[in-house]
Amino acid sequence: MSQTMNSNYDALEKAITQFINDDALKGKAYTSAKQFFSTVLIPLSTSMKTLSDLTKQACDNFVSRYTSEVEHIFKRIRA
């Protein structure tokens, strides 16, 4: 799931970059929107991708630690 989310964030960043680099879009509104997209949305997308990766790592670590602790408890009970 994390890989799919990262691919989606990459696609979003690509679309934003295309919008920012589109020279056909002119005027104050477009200039303002392009500035907002480049200064806010691209860093936000990058941060969300990082958060997704860190969340996956934390969940994987939690499951691994839980499994290990439960196995340890069962081994002590059976001994």
PyMOL CGO cylinders between C-alpha atoms (Angstrom):
from pymol import cmd
from pymol.cgo import CYLINDER

trace = [
    CYLINDER, 0.00, 0.00, 0.00, 2.82, 2.39, 0.83, 0.3, 1, 1, 1, 1, 1, 1,
    CYLINDER, 2.82, 2.39, 0.83, 4.33, 1.83, -2.62, 0.3, 1, 1, 1, 1, 1, 1,
    CYLINDER, 4.33, 1.83, -2.62, 1.00, 2.70, -4.27, 0.3, 1, 1, 1, 1, 1, 1,
    CYLINDER, 1.00, 2.70, -4.27, 0.67, 5.83, -2.17, 0.3, 1, 1, 1, 1, 1, 1,
    CYLINDER, 0.67, 5.83, -2.17, 4.21, 6.90, -3.05, 0.3, 1, 1, 1, 1, 1, 1,
    CYLINDER, 4.21, 6.90, -3.05, 3.43, 6.38, -6.74, 0.3, 1, 1, 1, 1, 1, 1,
    CYLINDER, 3.43, 6.38, -6.74, 0.34, 8.56, -6.33, 0.3, 1, 1, 1, 1, 1, 1,
    CYLINDER, 0.34, 8.56, -6.33, 2.35, 11.28, -4.59, 0.3, 1, 1, 1, 1, 1, 1,
    CYLINDER, 2.35, 11.28, -4.59, 4.92, 11.11, -7.41, 0.3, 1, 1, 1, 1, 1, 1,
    CYLINDER, 4.92, 11.11, -7.41, 2.13, 11.51, -9.97, 0.3, 1, 1, 1, 1, 1, 1,
    CYLINDER, 2.13, 11.51, -9.97, 0.75, 14.46, -8.01, 0.3, 1, 1, 1, 1, 1, 1,
    CYLINDER, 0.75, 14.46, -8.01, 4.16, 16.14, -7.89, 0.3, 1, 1, 1, 1, 1, 1,
    CYLINDER, 4.16, 16.14, -7.89, 4.58, 15.56, -11.63, 0.3, 1, 1, 1, 1, 1, 1,
    CYLINDER, 4.58, 15.56, -11.63, 1.18, 17.15, -12.35, 0.3, 1, 1, 1, 1, 1, 1,
    CYLINDER, 1.18, 17.15, -12.35, 2.00, 20.11, -10.10, 0.3, 1, 1, 1, 1, 1, 1,
    CYLINDER, 2.00, 20.11, -10.10, 5.35, 20.58, -11.83, 0.3, 1, 1, 1, 1, 1, 1,
    CYLINDER, 5.35, 20.58, -11.83, 3.66, 20.51, -15.23, 0.3, 1, 1, 1, 1, 1, 1,
    CYLINDER, 3.66, 20.51, -15.23, 1.19, 23.15, -14.04, 0.3, 1, 1, 1, 1, 1, 1,
    CYLINDER, 1.19, 23.15, -14.04, 3.98, 25.33, -12.65, 0.3, 1, 1, 1, 1, 1, 1,
    CYLINDER, 3.98, 25.33, -12.65, 6.00, 25.07, -15.88, 0.3, 1, 1, 1, 1, 1, 1,
    CYLINDER, 6.00, 25.07, -15.88, 3.07, 25.73, -18.23, 0.3, 1, 1, 1, 1, 1, 1,
    CYLINDER, 3.07, 25.73, -18.23, 3.93, 29.01, -19.95, 0.3, 1, 1, 1, 1, 1, 1,
    CYLINDER, 3.93, 29.01, -19.95, 0.50, 29.28, -21.57, 0.3, 1, 1, 1, 1, 1, 1,
    CYLINDER, 0.50, 29.28, -21.57, -1.08, 30.05, -18.20, 0.3, 1, 1, 1, 1, 1, 1,
    CYLINDER, -1.08, 30.05, -18.20, -0.52, 33.73, -17.52, 0.3, 1, 1, 1, 1, 1, 1,
    CYLINDER, -0.52, 33.73, -17.52, -1.90, 36.44, -15.31, 0.3, 1, 1, 1, 1, 1, 1,
    CYLINDER, -1.90, 36.44, -15.31, -1.90, 37.33, -11.64, 0.3, 1, 1, 1, 1, 1, 1,
    CYLINDER, -1.90, 37.33, -11.64, -4.17, 34.46, -10.62, 0.3, 1, 1, 1, 1, 1, 1,
    CYLINDER, -4.17, 34.46, -10.62, -2.04, 31.85, -12.38, 0.3, 1, 1, 1, 1, 1, 1,
    CYLINDER, -2.04, 31.85, -12.38, 1.19, 33.38, -11.09, 0.3, 1, 1, 1, 1, 1, 1,
    CYLINDER, 1.19, 33.38, -11.09, -0.19, 33.31, -7.56, 0.3, 1, 1, 1, 1, 1, 1,
    CYLINDER, -0.19, 33.31, -7.56, -1.44, 29.73, -7.96, 0.3, 1, 1, 1, 1, 1, 1,
    CYLINDER, -1.44, 29.73, -7.96, 1.89, 28.57, -9.37, 0.3, 1, 1, 1, 1, 1, 1,
    CYLINDER, 1.89, 28.57, -9.37, 3.73, 30.16, -6.46, 0.3, 1, 1, 1, 1, 1, 1,
    CYLINDER, 3.73, 30.16, -6.46, 1.37, 28.50, -3.97, 0.3, 1, 1, 1, 1, 1, 1,
    CYLINDER, 1.37, 28.50, -3.97, 1.70, 25.11, -5.66, 0.3, 1, 1, 1, 1, 1, 1,
    CYLINDER, 1.70, 25.11, -5.66, 5.50, 25.31, -5.69, 0.3, 1, 1, 1, 1, 1, 1,
    CYLINDER, 5.50, 25.31, -5.69, 5.96, 26.61, -2.14, 0.3, 1, 1, 1, 1, 1, 1,
    CYLINDER, 5.96, 26.61, -2.14, 3.17, 24.70, -0.38, 0.3, 1, 1, 1, 1, 1, 1,
    CYLINDER, 3.17, 24.70, -0.38, 1.84, 21.72, -2.29, 0.3, 1, 1, 1, 1, 1, 1,
    CYLINDER, 1.84, 21.72, -2.29, 5.09, 20.15, -3.49, 0.3, 1, 1, 1, 1, 1, 1,
    CYLINDER, 5.09, 20.15, -3.49, 6.67, 20.22, 0.01, 0.3, 1, 1, 1, 1, 1, 1,
    CYLINDER, 6.67, 20.22, 0.01, 3.39, 18.96, 1.47, 0.3, 1, 1, 1, 1, 1, 1,
    CYLINDER, 3.39, 18.96, 1.47, 3.30, 16.07, -0.97, 0.3, 1, 1, 1, 1, 1, 1,
    CYLINDER, 3.30, 16.07, -0.97, 6.92, 15.22, -0.16, 0.3, 1, 1, 1, 1, 1, 1,
    CYLINDER, 6.92, 15.22, -0.16, 6.14, 15.32, 3.56, 0.3, 1, 1, 1, 1, 1, 1,
    CYLINDER, 6.14, 15.32, 3.56, 3.12, 13.07, 3.11, 0.3, 1, 1, 1, 1, 1, 1,
    CYLINDER, 3.12, 13.07, 3.11, 5.27, 10.57, 1.21, 0.3, 1, 1, 1, 1, 1, 1,
    CYLINDER, 5.27, 10.57, 1.21, 7.78, 10.59, 4.07, 0.3, 1, 1, 1, 1, 1, 1,
    CYLINDER, 7.78, 10.59, 4.07, 4.98, 10.19, 6.61, 0.3, 1, 1, 1, 1, 1, 1,
    CYLINDER, 4.98, 10.19, 6.61, 3.62, 7.23, 4.66, 0.3, 1, 1, 1, 1, 1, 1,
    CYLINDER, 3.62, 7.23, 4.66, 7.05, 5.55, 4.68, 0.3, 1, 1, 1, 1, 1, 1,
    CYLINDER, 7.05, 5.55, 4.68, 7.56, 6.19, 8.40, 0.3, 1, 1, 1, 1, 1, 1,
    CYLINDER, 7.56, 6.19, 8.40, 4.08, 4.92, 9.24, 0.3, 1, 1, 1, 1, 1, 1,
    CYLINDER, 4.08, 4.92, 9.24, 4.73, 1.71, 7.31, 0.3, 1, 1, 1, 1, 1, 1,
    CYLINDER, 4.73, 1.71, 7.31, 8.03, 1.23, 9.15, 0.3, 1, 1, 1, 1, 1, 1,
    CYLINDER, 8.03, 1.23, 9.15, 6.37, 1.85, 12.52, 0.3, 1, 1, 1, 1, 1, 1,
    CYLINDER, 6.37, 1.85, 12.52, 3.58, -0.63, 11.77, 0.3, 1, 1, 1, 1, 1, 1,
    CYLINDER, 3.58, -0.63, 11.77, 6.04, -3.26, 10.56, 0.3, 1, 1, 1, 1, 1, 1,
    CYLINDER, 6.04, -3.26, 10.56, 8.16, -2.78, 13.69, 0.3, 1, 1, 1, 1, 1, 1,
    CYLINDER, 8.16, -2.78, 13.69, 5.10, -2.97, 15.92, 0.3, 1, 1, 1, 1, 1, 1,
    CYLINDER, 5.10, -2.97, 15.92, 3.94, -6.25, 14.39, 0.3, 1, 1, 1, 1, 1, 1,
    CYLINDER, 3.94, -6.25, 14.39, 7.45, -7.69, 14.59, 0.3, 1, 1, 1, 1, 1, 1,
    CYLINDER, 7.45, -7.69, 14.59, 7.93, -6.69, 18.24, 0.3, 1, 1, 1, 1, 1, 1,
    CYLINDER, 7.93, -6.69, 18.24, 4.45, -7.90, 19.20, 0.3, 1, 1, 1, 1, 1, 1,
    CYLINDER, 4.45, -7.90, 19.20, 5.00, -11.27, 17.55, 0.3, 1, 1, 1, 1, 1, 1,
    CYLINDER, 5.00, -11.27, 17.55, 8.38, -11.64, 19.20, 0.3, 1, 1, 1, 1, 1, 1,
    CYLINDER, 8.38, -11.64, 19.20, 7.03, -10.77, 22.66, 0.3, 1, 1, 1, 1, 1, 1,
    CYLINDER, 7.03, -10.77, 22.66, 4.05, -13.10, 22.32, 0.3, 1, 1, 1, 1, 1, 1,
    CYLINDER, 4.05, -13.10, 22.32, 6.29, -15.95, 21.17, 0.3, 1, 1, 1, 1, 1, 1,
    CYLINDER, 6.29, -15.95, 21.17, 8.58, -15.29, 24.15, 0.3, 1, 1, 1, 1, 1, 1,
    CYLINDER, 8.58, -15.29, 24.15, 5.63, -15.42, 26.56, 0.3, 1, 1, 1, 1, 1, 1,
    CYLINDER, 5.63, -15.42, 26.56, 4.33, -18.69, 25.06, 0.3, 1, 1, 1, 1, 1, 1,
    CYLINDER, 4.33, -18.69, 25.06, 7.79, -20.24, 25.30, 0.3, 1, 1, 1, 1, 1, 1,
    CYLINDER, 7.79, -20.24, 25.30, 7.97, -19.31, 29.00, 0.3, 1, 1, 1, 1, 1, 1,
    CYLINDER, 7.97, -19.31, 29.00, 4.49, -20.72, 29.63, 0.3, 1, 1, 1, 1, 1, 1,
    CYLINDER, 4.49, -20.72, 29.63, 5.29, -24.00, 27.88, 0.3, 1, 1, 1, 1, 1, 1,
    CYLINDER, 5.29, -24.00, 27.88, 8.62, -24.44, 29.67, 0.3, 1, 1, 1, 1, 1, 1,
]
cmd.load_cgo(trace, "trace")
